[in-house]
């Protein structure tokens, strides 16, 4: 059986956050399952999120980059079997470092191909599955009724299917700030279970 290559990406700037605990649990679980895990703490690595003027094209294949860190991420993501994205819900968006990672790494010719600006994209990633783990302090009813769950739209409708990832699983842990140690321990067990299910 081939070893699965899974990229795990964390976007939270505060060491010791629950997002970090989720990241550590998922990485540990996947490695325990025999996966090759490419684990990236984007803030700790100092990933540069700002898109350059040369990177703003949507149709032409992205040119090679002199940024070694960006080149590494593009090469890695092209060879993954699955992705895990871990981040908080901030203003209904991912943190800026992860939004920038999407814009810079999931580039044309790397993650998708688009013949014309108004055409249908062809996803290029071989990773057919993704797991998104979010933390939030917004109760579920309010998130859905007032805001329409924007992160679900971002990941499961706008980003991941565009690059060929059709199986998108998303779990939200809420509300984090007032959660107990017992609840967090349960959430970490659930995160491990979801990571294992991603391999199915």
C-alpha positions as CSV (number, residue, x, y, z in Angstrom):
1,X,0.0,0.0,0.0
2,X,1.4,3.4,-1.0
3,X,2.2,5.9,1.8
4,X,-0.2,8.8,1.7
5,X,1.2,12.3,1.6
6,X,-0.9,14.7,3.6
7,X,-0.2,18.5,4.0
8,X,-1.3,20.0,7.3
9,X,-1.5,23.8,7.4
10,X,-1.9,25.8,10.6
11,X,-2.8,29.5,10.6
12,X,-2.8,30.9,14.1
13,X,-0.2,33.3,15.4
14,X,-0.4,32.5,19.2
15,X,1.7,29.7,20.5
16,X,-0.3,27.6,22.9
17,X,-3.7,28.3,21.2
18,X,-6.2,25.5,20.8
19,X,-5.5,25.7,17.1
20,X,-2.0,24.6,17.8
21,X,-3.3,21.7,19.9
22,X,-5.5,20.6,17.0
23,X,-2.5,20.8,14.7
24,X,-0.3,18.7,17.0
25,X,-3.0,16.1,17.4
26,X,-3.7,15.8,13.7
27,X,0.0,15.6,12.8
28,X,0.6,13.0,15.4
29,X,-2.4,10.9,14.4
30,X,-1.6,11.0,10.7
31,X,2.0,10.0,11.3
32,X,0.8,7.2,13.6
33,X,-1.3,6.0,10.7
34,X,1.9,5.8,8.5
35,X,1.4,8.9,6.5
36,X,4.1,11.2,5.2
37,X,3.0,14.4,6.8
38,X,4.1,17.8,5.5
39,X,3.3,20.0,8.5
40,X,3.4,23.8,8.2
41,X,2.8,26.4,10.9
42,X,2.4,29.3,8.5
43,X,2.9,32.0,11.0
44,X,5.9,30.4,12.7
45,X,7.5,29.8,9.3
46,X,6.9,33.4,8.3
47,X,5.1,32.6,5.1
48,X,4.8,35.8,3.1
49,X,1.1,36.2,2.2
50,X,1.2,39.3,0.1
51,X,0.5,38.6,-3.6
52,X,3.0,40.3,-5.9
53,X,1.9,42.2,-9.1
54,X,3.4,39.4,-11.2
55,X,1.2,36.8,-9.4
56,X,-2.1,38.4,-10.2
57,X,-2.9,36.6,-13.4
58,X,-5.7,34.0,-13.4
59,X,-5.4,32.4,-16.8
60,X,-1.7,32.2,-17.8
61,X,0.4,29.6,-16.0
62,X,2.3,31.0,-13.1
63,X,5.9,31.7,-13.9
64,X,8.6,30.2,-11.8
65,X,9.3,32.1,-8.6
66,X,12.6,33.2,-7.0
67,X,11.0,32.8,-3.6
68,X,12.3,29.4,-2.3
69,X,9.6,29.1,0.3
70,X,6.8,29.7,-2.2
71,X,8.4,27.3,-4.7
72,X,8.5,24.6,-2.0
73,X,4.9,25.1,-1.1
74,X,3.8,24.9,-4.7
75,X,5.8,21.8,-5.3
76,X,4.5,20.1,-2.2
77,X,0.9,20.9,-2.7
78,X,1.0,19.4,-6.2
79,X,2.0,16.0,-4.8
80,X,-0.4,15.7,-1.9
81,X,-3.0,13.0,-1.5
82,X,-5.0,15.1,1.0
83,X,-5.0,18.4,2.8
84,X,-5.8,19.5,6.3
85,X,-6.4,23.2,7.0
86,X,-6.6,24.4,10.6
87,X,-7.6,28.0,11.5
88,X,-9.9,30.2,13.5
89,X,-12.9,32.0,12.2
90,X,-11.9,35.7,12.1
91,X,-14.5,38.0,10.6
92,X,-15.9,35.1,8.6
93,X,-12.5,34.7,6.9
94,X,-9.4,32.7,7.4
95,X,-6.4,34.6,8.9
96,X,-4.5,36.7,6.4
97,X,-1.5,34.3,6.2
98,X,-3.8,31.5,5.0
99,X,-5.7,33.6,2.6
100,X,-2.4,34.7,1.1
101,X,-1.2,31.1,1.0
102,X,-4.2,30.2,-1.1
103,X,-3.7,33.1,-3.5
104,X,0.0,32.5,-3.9
105,X,0.3,28.7,-3.7
106,X,-2.9,27.6,-5.5
107,X,-1.8,29.4,-8.6
108,X,-2.7,28.7,-12.3
109,X,-0.6,25.9,-13.7
110,X,0.0,24.6,-10.1
111,X,-3.5,24.0,-8.7
112,X,-5.8,24.7,-11.7
113,X,-6.0,25.4,-15.4
114,X,-8.2,28.0,-16.9
115,X,-8.5,28.4,-20.6
116,X,-10.3,31.8,-20.6
117,X,-11.3,34.2,-17.9
118,X,-14.9,33.2,-18.1
119,X,-14.3,29.5,-18.6
120,X,-14.6,26.6,-16.3
121,X,-11.4,25.7,-14.3
122,X,-9.8,22.3,-14.5
123,X,-8.5,21.3,-11.1
124,X,-4.9,20.1,-11.2
125,X,-4.4,18.9,-7.6
126,X,-4.4,15.1,-7.1
127,X,-5.6,15.6,-3.5
128,X,-9.2,14.7,-3.8
129,X,-10.0,15.2,-0.1
130,X,-9.6,17.9,2.4
131,X,-10.4,18.4,6.1
132,X,-10.9,21.9,7.4
133,X,-10.9,22.3,11.2
134,X,-12.2,25.7,12.5
135,X,-12.5,27.3,15.9
136,X,-15.1,29.9,16.6
137,X,-16.6,31.9,19.4
138,X,-19.9,32.5,17.4
139,X,-22.7,30.1,18.3
140,X,-23.8,27.9,15.5
141,X,-27.4,29.3,15.2
142,X,-26.1,32.9,14.9
143,X,-23.4,31.8,12.4
144,X,-25.9,30.3,10.1
145,X,-28.9,32.6,10.5
146,X,-27.0,36.0,10.5
147,X,-23.9,35.2,8.4
148,X,-24.7,32.2,6.3
149,X,-21.6,30.3,7.4
150,X,-19.1,32.1,5.2
151,X,-16.2,29.7,5.8
152,X,-18.3,26.8,4.5
153,X,-18.8,28.8,1.3
154,X,-15.1,29.8,1.1
155,X,-13.7,26.3,1.4
156,X,-16.4,24.0,0.1
157,X,-17.7,26.1,-2.8
158,X,-15.1,28.7,-3.8
159,X,-11.6,27.4,-3.2
160,X,-11.2,23.6,-2.9
161,X,-13.5,22.4,-5.7
162,X,-11.9,24.9,-8.0
163,X,-8.5,23.1,-7.7
164,X,-10.0,19.6,-7.9
165,X,-10.7,18.8,-4.2
166,X,-14.3,17.6,-4.3
167,X,-14.5,15.8,-0.9
168,X,-14.4,18.6,1.6
169,X,-15.1,17.8,5.3
170,X,-15.3,20.6,7.7
171,X,-15.7,20.6,11.5
172,X,-16.2,23.6,13.7
173,X,-15.3,23.6,17.4
174,X,-17.3,26.2,19.3
175,X,-17.4,28.2,21.5
176,X,-13.7,28.0,22.3
177,X,-13.1,30.8,24.8
178,X,-15.5,29.4,27.4
179,X,-14.8,25.7,26.8
180,X,-13.7,23.4,29.5
181,X,-10.6,21.2,29.6
182,X,-12.9,18.1,29.2
183,X,-14.6,19.6,26.2
184,X,-11.2,20.4,24.6
185,X,-10.0,16.9,25.2
186,X,-13.1,15.6,23.5
187,X,-12.6,17.9,20.5
188,X,-9.0,16.7,20.2
189,X,-10.2,13.1,20.1
190,X,-12.7,14.1,17.4
191,X,-10.0,15.9,15.4
192,X,-7.9,12.7,15.5
193,X,-10.9,10.6,14.3
194,X,-11.6,13.1,11.5
195,X,-8.0,12.9,10.4
196,X,-8.2,9.1,10.3
197,X,-11.4,9.2,8.3
198,X,-9.7,11.5,5.8
199,X,-7.5,8.5,4.8
200,X,-10.5,6.2,4.1
